[in-house]
Amino acid sequence: MFPRSLVQMAELLLGDCRDARLNIVTAESCTGGLIAGLLTEIPGSSDVFERGFVTYSNESKRDCLGVPGDLIADFGAVSEPVARAMAEGAINNSRAQISVSVTGVAGPGGGTSLKPVGLVHFGAARRGAKIIHEAQRFGDLGREEIRIKSVEFALEMLRRMI
């Protein structure tokens, strides 16, 4: 289902979290639960993976994660402020210590000149620490490739939060 390289990255992440006694929560939009799916593909992940939120709609970002509606209205769902708020909301609505959020334009449609297909914003949080943000412009590689690259980048961000 997932490329072997991603499974190996996830296994390393889970092991590092296990060693550090950290639990993970995900807040996913354009990846639609792929990060959570990858982590739970690995036997024994339940001692590290706490929960995942798939918040595809703007309403679900508000309802499940507490993302302020004015952030979405002012900056759009695909933005740094929303990615940061999603990461924070995932921590606040779980028992996990680290989170990652993903919101972007996977295509094939939906892109604009300011927010083209392949633009993905990531947030990561750790309880008691500063929320970090990064944006990636993967380009119009096709929906599946953008989503897989987003999963890979999210795993890298989680490793940095350990």
ABEGO torsion letter per residue (X at the ends): XBBAAAAAAAAAAAAAAAAAGBBBBBBBBAAGGAAAAAAAABBGAAAABABBBBBABAAAAAAAAGBBAAAAAAAEABBAAAAAAAAAAAAAABABABBBBBBBBAOABGBBAABBBGBBBBBBBBBGBBBBBBBBBAEBAEAAAAAAAAAAAAAAAAAAAX
